[in-house]
Amino acid sequence: MLSNIEAKRLKALGQNPDFPICLRVGKEAINKNHADVLSKALTAKELAKIRFVGDLDREEIKTMAEQLQKETASELIEIRGKSALYYKENPKAKKHVL
């Protein structure tokens, strides 16, 4: 579990306009492929942003984001609009100093 200060630092990194989106998820159900792509991104960089595309309401986005969190065993840092930011520490390749 991250502290508030650590979460704020990660949010700031994720809100940078140059921070790349690693995955785009549409209205179709989350599948294993989505979780695999997110897991690989988290392993490589520890911090990953995904974008939900299409006509989705807040509850659908929240449900899908939480499902991906469970499937990847990561921490959902924030949901902002149609984007979600995830963090998963990789002790072998520490990228983000908290």
C-alpha positions in Angstrom: 0.0 0.0 0.0 1.3 3.4 -1.0 1.4 6.4 1.3 -0.4 9.6 0.3 2.9 11.3 -0.6 4.0 8.3 -2.8 0.6 8.3 -4.6 0.8 12.0 -5.2 4.3 11.7 -6.8 3.1 8.9 -9.0 0.0 10.9 -10.0 2.2 13.8 -11.0 4.3 11.5 -13.2 1.2 10.1 -14.8 -0.4 13.5 -15.5 2.6 14.6 -17.6 1.3 15.0 -21.2 4.4 13.2 -22.4 3.7 10.1 -20.3 2.7 7.3 -22.8 -0.5 5.4 -22.8 0.3 1.7 -23.0 -3.2 0.3 -23.6 -6.5 1.4 -25.1 -9.6 -0.4 -23.9 -12.9 -0.3 -25.6 -16.4 -1.1 -24.5 -15.9 -4.8 -25.0 -15.2 -6.8 -21.9 -11.7 -7.0 -20.4 -10.0 -10.1 -21.5 -6.7 -11.9 -20.7 -4.9 -10.0 -23.5 -5.6 -6.7 -21.8 -4.3 -7.9 -18.5 -1.2 -9.4 -20.2 -0.3 -6.1 -21.9 -0.8 -4.1 -18.7 1.3 -6.6 -16.7 4.2 -6.4 -19.2 4.1 -2.6 -19.1 4.1 -2.6 -15.3 7.0 -5.0 -15.2 9.0 -2.9 -17.6 8.2 0.6 -16.1 6.3 0.0 -12.9 3.9 2.8 -13.8 1.4 2.4 -16.6 -1.5 4.5 -18.0 -4.5 3.1 -19.9 -7.2 4.9 -21.8 -10.8 3.8 -22.0 -12.3 4.6 -25.4 -15.8 4.7 -26.7 -19.1 5.7 -25.0 -18.5 4.6 -21.5 -20.0 6.0 -18.3 -18.1 6.5 -15.0 -19.3 3.2 -13.5 -18.3 1.2 -16.5 -14.8 2.7 -16.4 -14.5 2.2 -12.7 -15.6 -1.5 -12.9 -13.2 -2.2 -15.8 -10.3 -0.4 -14.1 -10.8 -2.4 -10.9 -11.1 -5.6 -12.8 -7.7 -4.9 -14.5 -6.2 -4.0 -11.1 -7.3 -7.4 -9.7 -6.0 -9.4 -12.7 -2.6 -7.7 -12.7 -2.2 -7.5 -8.9 -1.3 -3.9 -9.2 -2.4 -0.7 -7.4 -4.9 1.6 -9.1 -3.5 5.0 -8.4 -6.2 7.1 -9.9 -9.0 7.2 -12.5 -9.2 10.6 -14.1 -11.8 11.0 -16.9 -11.2 8.1 -19.2 -7.7 7.3 -18.0 -6.5 5.0 -15.3 -3.0 5.0 -13.7 -1.6 1.7 -12.3 1.6 1.0 -10.2 3.3 -2.2 -9.4 6.7 -2.3 -7.8 9.4 -4.4 -9.6 12.2 -4.9 -7.1 14.5 -6.2 -9.9 14.3 -3.0 -12.0 13.4 -0.1 -9.7 12.4 2.8 -12.0 10.5 5.2 -9.8 12.1 6.4 -6.5 9.3 7.0 -4.1 
